[in-house]
Amino acid sequence: MRAKIFIIIFLSFLILSCDSNDDETLVQPEIANITAELLYFKHEVDKENKTESLEYKIQINNLSSFGVKGVPKISTRRLNDPETTYTMLYLNNDIPCEFLEANSNCTVSHRIKETYNIDVTGPDGPKEIQMANFEYVVLEELR
C-alpha cells in the first residue's frame, strides 16, 4: 500500500512538473537587415572623342545589431538590350564594403572612362546604361 501511494505521488509530481510547450514562445534569431541607396548615377557618351564614361555611388546600410561580411553585387544593362545584364565582379583584395559593422554604412563608388569603337557600337556610339539591380550578398554574420 505504501508503494502504491509512493508511486502515485511520484507520478503526480512528474506530470505536474512538466512544462507545457504552449506557454513557450520561440525566439527567432535576427536576420541581417541590409539596405542600399543609389546616391549618384551618371552615364555619358562623348561622340567627338569616342569615349564612354560611367560613374555611380551606392550607400550600403547594415541596420542589424551585428556585423556582416559580404560582397556588393551591382548589375547594369543597356537600354537597347534590356535582357542582358552586366555584373561587376571584384577580386578578393579589392572588395568594397566587405565588412559592415553593426548599425553602420559604407559607400561603393565606381568610375570608368573608356574609348569605344564605332565599328562595334555604330555611328551613334554606345546606348544608354541603367542600373539593373543591386544587392549586398551576405557571406557571414559576425555575431
PAZA-492555 format. One record per residue: residue in one letter; residue number from 1; x, z, y of N, C-alpha, C, O in turn. Coordinates in Angstrom, 2 decimals, decimal comma, padded with zeros to 5 digits, m for minus. Atoms other than C-alpha are relative to their C-alpha. Layout:
BEGIN
A / NUM / X / Z / Y / X / Z / Y / X / Z / Y / X / Z / Y
...
// end
This chain:
BEGIN
M / 1 / 000,83 / 000,00 / m001,18 / 000,00 / 000,00 / 000,00 / 000,88 / 000,00 / 001,26 / 000,62 / m000,73 / 002,21
R / 2 / m000,91 / m000,02 / m001,14 / 002,84 / 000,84 / 002,38 / 000,66 / m001,36 / 000,18 / 000,87 / m001,80 / 001,31
A / 3 / m000,63 / 001,31 / m000,07 / 004,45 / m002,50 / 001,54 / m000,95 / m001,00 / 000,64 / m000,52 / m001,83 / 001,44
K / 4 / 000,97 / 000,91 / m000,58 / 001,21 / m004,35 / 002,43 / m000,12 / 000,22 / 001,51 / m000,19 / m000,74 / 002,28
I / 5 / 000,11 / m000,31 / m001,43 / 000,95 / m002,57 / 005,79 / 001,25 / m000,49 / 000,72 / 001,18 / m001,08 / 001,80
F / 6 / m001,26 / 000,44 / m000,59 / 004,60 / m003,25 / 006,49 / 000,03 / m001,52 / 000,14 / 000,46 / m002,03 / 001,17
I / 7 / 000,01 / 001,47 / m000,03 / 004,16 / m006,97 / 005,64 / m000,98 / m000,49 / 001,06 / m000,69 / m001,45 / 001,78
I / 8 / 001,00 / 000,39 / m000,99 / 001,01 / m007,21 / 007,80 / 000,55 / 000,20 / 001,42 / 000,41 / m000,66 / 002,29
I / 9 / m000,58 / m000,29 / m001,32 / 002,76 / m005,55 / 010,76 / 001,11 / m000,99 / 000,30 / 001,19 / m001,51 / 001,42
F / 10 / m001,12 / 000,93 / m000,17 / 005,84 / m007,75 / 010,27 / m000,51 / m001,41 / 000,32 / m000,01 / m002,06 / 001,23
L / 11 / 000,54 / 001,33 / m000,24 / 003,79 / m010,96 / 010,06 / m000,73 / m000,08 / 001,35 / m000,65 / m001,09 / 002,05
S / 12 / 000,67 / m000,04 / m001,31 / 001,68 / m009,92 / 013,08 / 001,02 / m000,09 / 001,12 / 000,80 / m000,78 / 002,12
F / 13 / m001,07 / 000,02 / m000,99 / 004,87 / m009,31 / 015,04 / 000,58 / m001,41 / 000,13 / 000,80 / m001,88 / 001,25
L / 14 / m000,53 / 001,36 / m000,04 / 006,22 / m012,77 / 014,10 / m000,95 / m000,97 / 000,67 / m000,54 / m001,79 / 001,49
I / 15 / 001,00 / 000,91 / m000,56 / 003,00 / m014,55 / 015,00 / m000,17 / 000,24 / 001,50 / m000,22 / m000,72 / 002,27
L / 16 / 000,22 / m000,31 / m001,40 / 002,53 / m012,75 / 018,32 / 001,24 / m000,22 / 000,85 / 001,12 / m000,45 / 002,06
S / 17 / m001,22 / 000,15 / m000,79 / 006,17 / m013,07 / 019,37 / 000,39 / m001,46 / 000,20 / 001,29 / m001,74 / 000,99
C / 18 / m000,31 / 001,43 / m000,16 / 006,24 / m016,90 / 019,04 / m000,55 / m000,49 / 001,32 / m001,70 / m000,22 / 001,67
D / 19 / 000,44 / 000,59 / m001,26 / 006,10 / m018,70 / 022,36 / m000,78 / m001,27 / m000,27 / m000,51 / m002,00 / m001,22
S / 20 / 000,77 / 001,23 / 000,08 / 003,59 / m021,45 / 022,85 / 000,74 / m001,08 / 000,78 / 001,21 / m000,82 / 001,89
N / 21 / m000,64 / 001,11 / m000,69 / 005,09 / m024,82 / 023,79 / m000,83 / m000,51 / 001,16 / m000,32 / m001,21 / 002,03
D / 22 / 000,87 / 000,45 / m001,07 / 002,11 / m025,43 / 026,04 / 000,39 / 000,62 / 001,34 / 000,16 / 000,01 / 002,39
D / 23 / m000,36 / m000,69 / m001,23 / 003,43 / m022,94 / 028,59 / 001,32 / m000,52 / 000,59 / 001,58 / m000,32 / 001,77
E / 24 / m001,30 / 000,48 / m000,47 / 006,85 / m024,58 / 028,84 / m000,16 / m001,35 / 000,68 / m000,90 / m002,22 / 000,21
T / 25 / m000,03 / 001,30 / m000,65 / 007,42 / m027,40 / 031,28 / 001,41 / m000,55 / m000,16 / 002,40 / 000,14 / 000,10
L / 26 / m001,30 / 000,62 / 000,18 / 010,20 / m029,81 / 030,51 / 000,53 / m000,46 / 001,35 / m000,19 / m001,09 / 002,12
V / 27 / m000,63 / 000,39 / m001,24 / 012,59 / m030,34 / 033,39 / 000,77 / m001,29 / m000,26 / 001,71 / m001,33 / m001,06
Q / 28 / m000,67 / 001,28 / 000,14 / 013,62 / m033,96 / 033,68 / 001,26 / 000,01 / 000,88 / 001,20 / 000,46 / 002,02
P / 29 / m001,21 / 000,05 / m000,83 / 017,20 / m034,48 / 034,86 / m000,16 / m001,02 / 001,13 / m000,82 / m002,05 / 000,96
E / 30 / 000,05 / 000,90 / m001,15 / 017,57 / m036,10 / 038,26 / 000,78 / m001,27 / m000,33 / 001,89 / m001,20 / m000,87
I / 31 / m000,72 / 001,25 / 000,19 / 018,49 / m039,77 / 038,05 / 000,63 / m000,42 / 001,32 / 000,18 / 000,01 / 002,39
A / 32 / m000,69 / 000,44 / m001,21 / 020,83 / m041,45 / 040,52 / m000,98 / m000,74 / 000,92 / m001,71 / m001,62 / 000,48
N / 33 / 000,87 / 000,59 / m000,99 / 018,98 / m042,41 / 043,70 / 000,87 / m000,74 / 001,02 / 001,36 / m000,16 / 001,98
I / 34 / m000,86 / 000,83 / m000,84 / 020,88 / m045,27 / 045,32 / m000,86 / m001,01 / 000,76 / m001,69 / m001,70 / 000,16
T / 35 / 000,69 / 001,00 / m000,81 / 019,53 / m047,35 / 048,19 / 001,03 / m000,84 / 000,74 / 002,21 / m000,48 / 000,80
A / 36 / m000,91 / 000,87 / m000,75 / 021,03 / m050,17 / 050,23 / m000,74 / m000,59 / 001,19 / m001,95 / m000,79 / 001,16
E / 37 / 000,55 / 000,58 / m001,21 / 020,51 / m051,60 / 053,68 / 000,92 / m001,11 / 000,48 / 002,12 / m000,89 / 000,67
L / 38 / m000,77 / 001,12 / m000,53 / 021,65 / m055,01 / 054,88 / 000,17 / 000,21 / 001,50 / m000,80 / 000,16 / 002,26
L / 39 / m000,28 / m000,27 / m001,41 / 023,33 / m054,29 / 058,23 / 000,25 / m001,28 / 000,79 / m000,10 / m001,39 / 001,96
Y / 40 / m000,40 / 001,21 / m000,71 / 024,61 / m057,76 / 059,06 / 000,14 / m001,13 / m001,01 / 000,67 / m000,93 / m002,10
F / 41 / m000,17 / 001,18 / 000,85 / 024,45 / m061,27 / 057,58 / 000,08 / m001,21 / 000,92 / m000,79 / m001,43 / 001,76
K / 42 / m000,18 / 001,18 / m000,83 / 025,79 / m064,45 / 059,16 / 000,67 / m001,09 / m000,82 / 001,70 / m000,87 / m001,45
H / 43 / m000,56 / 001,18 / 000,65 / 026,41 / m067,90 / 057,73 / 000,06 / m001,12 / 001,03 / m000,94 / m001,41 / 001,69
E / 44 / m000,15 / 001,08 / m000,98 / 027,79 / m070,71 / 059,87 / 000,75 / m001,17 / m000,63 / 001,67 / m000,99 / m001,43
V / 45 / m000,69 / 001,23 / 000,40 / 028,81 / m074,31 / 059,24 / 000,49 / m000,66 / 001,28 / m000,29 / m000,94 / 002,19
D / 46 / m000,61 / 000,69 / m001,14 / 031,21 / m075,90 / 061,72 / 000,31 / m001,42 / m000,46 / 001,32 / m001,66 / m001,13
K / 47 / m000,15 / 001,39 / 000,45 / 030,80 / m079,65 / 061,16 / 001,22 / m000,68 / 000,61 / 001,85 / m001,53 / m000,02
E / 48 / m001,14 / 000,61 / m000,67 / 033,50 / m080,56 / 063,66 / 001,31 / 000,33 / m000,72 / 002,15 / m000,55 / m000,93
N / 49 / m001,24 / m000,42 / 000,68 / 036,23 / m078,54 / 061,88 / m000,15 / 000,02 / m001,52 / 000,80 / 000,35 / m002,23
K / 50 / 000,30 / 000,01 / 001,44 / 034,59 / m078,89 / 058,44 / 000,32 / 001,34 / m000,66 / 000,99 / 001,41 / m001,69
T / 51 / m000,18 / m001,34 / 000,55 / 034,58 / m075,14 / 057,86 / m001,36 / 000,67 / m000,17 / m002,34 / 000,34 / 000,49
E / 52 / 001,19 / m000,79 / 000,27 / 032,02 / m072,74 / 056,50 / 000,43 / 001,46 / m000,01 / 001,45 / 001,81 / m000,60
S / 53 / m000,32 / m001,43 / 000,00 / 032,00 / m069,00 / 057,16 / m001,22 / 000,81 / m000,43 / m002,36 / 000,46 / m000,15
L / 54 / 001,03 / m000,92 / 000,47 / 030,05 / m066,18 / 055,58 / 000,49 / 001,42 / 000,26 / 001,62 / 001,77 / m000,08
E / 55 / m000,35 / m001,39 / m000,28 / 030,03 / m062,57 / 056,71 / m001,23 / 000,87 / m000,19 / m002,33 / 000,51 / 000,23
Y / 56 / 001,10 / m000,95 / 000,14 / 027,89 / m059,60 / 055,73 / 000,54 / 001,42 / m000,13 / 001,69 / 001,65 / m000,49
K / 57 / m000,27 / m001,42 / 000,17 / 027,82 / m055,81 / 055,75 / m001,23 / 000,64 / m000,61 / m002,35 / 000,42 / m000,16
I / 58 / 001,09 / m000,70 / 000,68 / 025,73 / m053,66 / 053,43 / 000,37 / 001,47 / m000,10 / 001,46 / 001,81 / m000,54
Q / 59 / m000,22 / m001,44 / 000,13 / 025,40 / m049,89 / 053,61 / m000,66 / 000,48 / m001,28 / m001,84 / 000,24 / m001,51
I / 60 / 000,51 / m000,57 / 001,25 / 025,02 / m048,16 / 050,24 / m000,15 / 001,50 / 000,22 / 000,76 / 002,15 / 000,72
N / 61 / 000,30 / m001,42 / m000,20 / 023,42 / m044,70 / 050,28 / m000,22 / 000,68 / m001,35 / m001,03 / 000,24 / m002,16
N / 62 / 000,23 / m000,82 / 001,19 / 023,71 / m042,12 / 047,50 / m000,83 / 001,19 / 000,43 / m000,30 / 002,12 / 001,05
L / 63 / 000,91 / m001,07 / m000,38 / 020,70 / m039,86 / 048,00 / m000,08 / 001,09 / m001,07 / m000,87 / 002,02 / m000,95
S / 64 / 000,00 / m000,95 / 001,12 / 021,43 / m037,94 / 044,79 / 000,78 / 001,26 / 000,36 / 001,56 / 001,27 / 001,31
S / 65 / m000,71 / m001,26 / m000,22 / 022,70 / m034,36 / 044,60 / 001,31 / 000,04 / m000,82 / 001,90 / 001,10 / m000,98
F / 66 / m001,24 / 000,10 / 000,75 / 025,68 / m035,57 / 042,53 / 000,66 / m001,34 / 000,32 / 000,00 / m002,27 / 000,77
G / 67 / m000,74 / 001,23 / m000,26 / 028,38 / m038,21 / 042,88 / m000,23 / m001,02 / m001,10 / m000,67 / m000,70 / m002,20
V / 68 / 000,11 / 001,08 / 000,98 / 028,37 / m041,56 / 041,12 / 001,22 / m000,91 / 000,10 / 001,88 / m001,01 / 001,13
K / 69 / m001,02 / 001,03 / 000,05 / 030,90 / m044,15 / 040,06 / m000,74 / m001,28 / m000,35 / m001,56 / m001,29 / m001,27
G / 70 / 000,70 / 001,24 / 000,27 / 029,75 / m047,75 / 040,16 / 000,65 / m001,18 / 000,69 / 001,77 / m001,11 / 001,18
V / 71 / m000,50 / 001,24 / m000,61 / 030,16 / m051,26 / 041,48 / m001,16 / m000,73 / 000,67 / m002,24 / m000,85 / 000,09
P / 72 / 001,03 / 000,79 / m000,66 / 028,20 / m053,28 / 044,03 / m000,12 / m001,37 / m000,67 / 000,89 / m001,97 / m001,08
K / 73 / 000,26 / 001,33 / 000,56 / 026,62 / m056,47 / 042,68 / m000,78 / m000,77 / 001,06 / m001,96 / m000,51 / 001,29
I / 74 / 000,56 / 000,73 / m001,12 / 025,95 / m058,93 / 045,50 / m000,15 / m001,46 / m000,39 / 000,82 / m002,10 / m000,82
S / 75 / 000,27 / 001,39 / 000,38 / 024,33 / m062,31 / 044,87 / m000,55 / m000,77 / 001,19 / m001,39 / m000,26 / 001,94
T / 76 / 000,48 / 000,89 / m001,05 / 023,78 / m065,21 / 047,27 / m000,48 / m001,31 / m000,65 / m000,22 / m001,57 / m001,83
R / 77 / 000,43 / 001,32 / 000,48 / 022,17 / m068,65 / 046,93 / m000,09 / m000,95 / 001,19 / m000,22 / m000,54 / 002,34
R / 78 / 000,17 / 001,04 / m001,02 / 021,98 / m071,91 / 048,82 / m001,46 / m000,43 / 000,02 / m002,11 / m000,51 / m001,03
L / 79 / 001,42 / 000,37 / m000,13 / 018,60 / m072,98 / 050,15 / m000,35 / m001,30 / m000,71 / m001,49 / m001,49 / m001,12
N / 80 / 000,29 / 001,26 / 000,68 / 018,94 / m076,45 / 048,63 / 000,00 / 000,16 / m001,53 / m000,38 / m000,78 / m002,24
D / 81 / m000,01 / m000,25 / 001,45 / 019,37 / m074,87 / 045,14 / m000,37 / 001,47 / m000,24 / 000,48 / 002,27 / m000,64
P / 82 / 000,41 / m001,41 / 000,08 / 017,32 / m071,63 / 045,05 / 000,05 / 000,59 / m001,41 / m000,01 / 001,81 / m001,57
E / 83 / m000,04 / m000,50 / 001,38 / 017,52 / m071,37 / 041,25 / 001,40 / 000,49 / m000,40 / 001,54 / 001,24 / m001,36
T / 84 / m001,38 / m000,38 / 000,33 / 021,32 / m070,91 / 041,25 / 000,47 / 001,10 / 000,93 / 000,39 / 000,96 / 002,15
T / 85 / m000,56 / m001,09 / m000,81 / 022,82 / m067,63 / 042,43 / 001,48 / 000,15 / m000,28 / 001,96 / m000,17 / m001,37
Y / 86 / m001,43 / m000,24 / 000,09 / 026,43 / m066,76 / 043,05 / 000,23 / 001,49 / 000,19 / m000,19 / 002,06 / 001,19
T / 87 / m000,20 / m001,45 / m000,05 / 027,52 / m063,20 / 042,32 / 001,46 / 000,32 / 000,28 / 002,37 / m000,24 / m000,34
M / 88 / m001,34 / m000,44 / m000,37 / 030,53 / m061,54 / 043,93 / 000,56 / 000,89 / m001,10 / m000,09 / 001,86 / m001,50
L / 89 / m000,67 / m000,82 / 001,00 / 032,94 / m060,15 / 041,34 / 001,22 / 000,66 / 000,63 / 001,88 / 000,06 / 001,48
Y / 90 / m001,13 / m000,74 / m000,55 / 035,56 / m057,53 / 042,12 / 001,00 / 000,30 / m001,10 / 000,64 / 000,51 / m002,26
L / 91 / m001,05 / m000,41 / 000,92 / 038,88 / m056,81 / 040,48 / 000,02 / 001,52 / m000,05 / m000,43 / 002,18 / 000,88
N / 92 / 000,01 / m001,45 / 000,18 / 039,41 / m053,27 / 039,16 / 000,61 / 000,77 / 001,16 / 000,12 / 001,85 / 001,50
N / 93 / m000,65 / m000,75 / m001,08 / 041,72 / m052,27 / 042,00 / m000,57 / m000,37 / 001,37 / m000,04 / 000,08 / 002,39
D / 94 / 000,55 / 000,47 / m001,26 / 039,54 / m053,91 / 044,68 / m001,50 / 000,24 / 000,10 / m002,19 / m000,51 / 000,81
I / 95 / 001,44 / m000,26 / 000,00 / 036,07 / m052,40 / 044,09 / m000,38 / 000,84 / 001,22 / 000,08 / 001,98 / 001,33
P / 96 / 000,43 / m000,81 / m001,13 / 034,44 / m051,29 / 047,36 / m001,06 / 001,01 / m000,44 / m001,87 / 000,72 / m001,32
C / 97 / 001,01 / m001,04 / 000,26 / 032,38 / m048,09 / 047,26 / m000,06 / 000,37 / m001,49 / m001,14 / 000,62 / m002,03
E / 98 / m000,03 / m000,30 / 001,44 / 033,50 / m047,39 / 043,68 / m000,49 / 001,42 / m000,28 / m001,15 / 001,65 / m001,29
F / 99 / 000,45 / m001,38 / 000,14 / 032,89 / m043,65 / 044,13 / m000,84 / 000,38 / 001,20 / m000,43 / 000,19 / 002,35
L / 100 / 000,88 / m000,48 / m001,07 / 029,99 / m042,28 / 046,14 / m000,27 / 001,48 / m000,24 / m000,83 / 001,85 / m001,27
E / 101 / 000,26 / m001,43 / 000,10 / 029,86 / m038,55 / 046,73 / m001,49 / 000,25 / 000,17 / m002,23 / m000,63 / 000,62
A / 102 / 001,40 / m000,38 / m000,16 / 026,53 / m036,73 / 046,69 / m000,40 / m000,11 / 001,48 / 000,36 / 000,28 / 002,36
N / 103 / 000,56 / 000,10 / m001,35 / 024,39 / m037,46 / 049,77 / 000,97 / m000,65 / 000,99 / 001,17 / m000,14 / 002,09
S / 104 / m000,94 / 000,70 / m000,86 / 026,89 / m039,92 / 051,22 / m000,34 / m001,48 / 000,05 / m001,25 / m001,94 / m000,65
N / 105 / 000,20 / 001,44 / m000,05 / 027,09 / m043,58 / 052,15 / 001,34 / m000,71 / 000,14 / 002,36 / m000,08 / 000,42
C / 106 / m001,20 / 000,83 / m000,04 / 029,61 / m046,41 / 052,13 / m000,43 / m001,39 / 000,42 / m001,56 / m001,80 / 000,14
T / 107 / 000,33 / 001,34 / m000,45 / 029,72 / m049,87 / 053,67 / 000,86 / m001,04 / m000,72 / 002,08 / m000,93 / m000,79
V / 108 / m000,66 / 001,14 / 000,64 / 030,56 / m053,05 / 051,77 / 000,03 / m001,12 / 001,03 / m001,01 / m001,51 / 001,56
S / 109 / m000,14 / 001,10 / m000,95 / 031,92 / m055,80 / 054,01 / 000,65 / m001,19 / m000,69 / 001,50 / m001,04 / m001,57
H / 110 / m000,59 / 001,23 / 000,55 / 032,74 / m059,39 / 053,18 / 000,07 / m001,03 / 001,12 / m000,88 / m001,22 / 001,88
R / 111 / m000,17 / 001,05 / m001,02 / 034,12 / m062,13 / 055,40 / 000,90 / m001,08 / m000,60 / 002,00 / m000,80 / m001,08
I / 112 / m000,78 / 001,11 / 000,53 / 035,30 / m065,54 / 054,30 / m000,25 / m001,23 / 000,86 / m001,36 / m001,47 / 001,32
K / 113 / 000,11 / 001,27 / m000,71 / 036,00 / m068,81 / 056,07 / 000,83 / m001,00 / m000,79 / 002,00 / m000,76 / m001,07
E / 114 / m000,72 / 000,99 / 000,79 / 036,92 / m071,93 / 054,14 / m000,39 / m001,40 / 000,44 / m001,45 / m001,63 / 001,02
T / 115 / 000,23 / 001,40 / m000,30 / 037,18 / m075,66 / 054,58 / m000,84 / m000,61 / m001,11 / m000,67 / m000,28 / m002,28
Y / 116 / 000,80 / 000,69 / 001,02 / 034,63 / m077,84 / 052,83 / 000,32 / m001,49 / 000,00 / 000,89 / m002,01 / 000,96
N / 117 / m000,27 / 001,41 / 000,20 / 034,86 / m081,40 / 051,55 / m001,33 / m000,76 / 000,13 / m002,26 / m000,50 / m000,63
I / 118 / 001,27 / 000,72 / m000,19 / 032,18 / m083,82 / 052,84 / m000,33 / m000,91 / m001,17 / m001,48 / m001,31 / m001,34
D / 119 / 000,29 / 000,80 / 001,20 / 032,56 / m085,88 / 049,66 / m000,83 / 000,82 / m000,99 / m001,58 / 000,26 / m001,79
V / 120 / 000,75 / m000,89 / 000,89 / 031,12 / m082,85 / 047,83 / m001,32 / 000,43 / 000,64 / m002,36 / 000,43 / m000,01
T / 121 / 001,18 / m000,58 / m000,67 / 028,67 / m081,46 / 050,41 / m000,88 / m001,03 / 000,68 / m002,05 / m000,76 / 000,95
G / 122 / 000,74 / 000,99 / m000,77 / 027,58 / m084,67 / 052,13 / 000,37 / 000,10 / 001,46 / 001,05 / 001,04 / 001,86
P / 123 / m000,40 / 000,03 / m001,41 / 027,92 / m085,55 / 055,82 / m000,54 / 001,18 / 000,83 / 000,01 / 001,51 / 001,87
D / 124 / 000,57 / m001,12 / m000,75 / 025,73 / m082,63 / 056,93 / 000,68 / 001,33 / m000,34 / 000,36 / 002,36 / 000,26
G / 125 / m000,70 / m001,23 / 000,37 / 028,04 / m080,09 / 055,28 / m000,80 / 000,83 / m000,98 / m001,86 / 000,40 / m001,45
P / 126 / 000,69 / m000,88 / 000,96 / 027,04 / m077,18 / 053,04 / m001,34 / 000,46 / 000,54 / m001,53 / 000,61 / 001,75
K / 127 / 001,33 / m000,50 / m000,37 / 023,44 / m075,98 / 053,05 / 000,07 / 001,50 / 000,27 / 001,02 / 002,19 / m000,11
E / 128 / 000,07 / m001,41 / m000,40 / 022,40 / m072,59 / 054,38 / 000,06 / 000,93 / m001,22 / m000,49 / 000,64 / m002,29
I / 129 / m000,11 / m001,04 / 001,02 / 023,25 / m069,49 / 052,33 / m000,90 / 001,17 / 000,40 / m001,03 / 001,49 / 001,58
Q / 130 / 000,79 / m001,21 / m000,25 / 020,95 / m066,49 / 051,99 / 000,34 / 001,04 / m001,06 / 000,81 / 000,72 / m002,15
M / 131 / m000,21 / m001,10 / 000,94 / 021,25 / m063,10 / 050,32 / m001,10 / m000,08 / m001,04 / m002,29 / m000,06 / m000,70
A / 132 / 000,98 / 000,10 / 001,08 / 019,55 / m063,36 / 046,93 / m000,35 / 001,37 / m000,56 / m001,52 / 001,67 / m000,80
N / 133 / 000,24 / m001,31 / 000,61 / 019,98 / m059,84 / 045,56 / 001,19 / 000,90 / 000,25 / 002,33 / 000,44 / 000,36
F / 134 / m001,06 / m000,99 / m000,07 / 021,94 / m056,67 / 045,97 / m000,41 / 001,20 / m000,83 / m001,56 / 001,65 / m000,76
E / 135 / 000,24 / m001,25 / 000,72 / 022,22 / m053,72 / 043,64 / 001,34 / 000,71 / m000,18 / 002,40 / 000,10 / m000,18
Y / 136 / m001,17 / m000,80 / 000,30 / 024,64 / m050,91 / 043,00 / m000,14 / 000,43 / m001,45 / m001,06 / 001,18 / m001,79
V / 137 / 000,07 / m000,28 / 001,42 / 025,32 / m050,67 / 039,28 / 000,74 / 001,31 / m000,27 / 001,95 / 001,39 / m000,12
V / 138 / m000,59 / m001,31 / 000,25 / 025,90 / m047,01 / 038,37 / 000,62 / m000,03 / m001,40 / m000,06 / m000,27 / m002,40
L / 139 / m000,71 / m000,02 / 001,27 / 028,54 / m046,77 / 035,66 / 000,10 / 001,42 / m000,58 / 000,15 / 001,61 / m001,79
E / 140 / m000,15 / m001,38 / 000,45 / 028,82 / m042,98 / 035,55 / m000,57 / 000,94 / 001,04 / m000,34 / 000,76 / 002,24
E / 141 / 000,48 / m001,05 / m000,89 / 027,03 / m040,00 / 037,04 / 000,99 / 001,15 / m000,07 / 001,29 / 001,64 / m001,16
L / 142 / m001,04 / m001,02 / m000,08 / 029,58 / m037,40 / 038,19 / m000,66 / 001,36 / 000,30 / m000,74 / 001,79 / 001,45
R / 143 / 000,70 / m001,29 / m000,16 / 027,78 / m034,11 / 037,60 / 000,95 / 001,15 / m000,22 / 000,54 / 002,31 / m000,14
// end
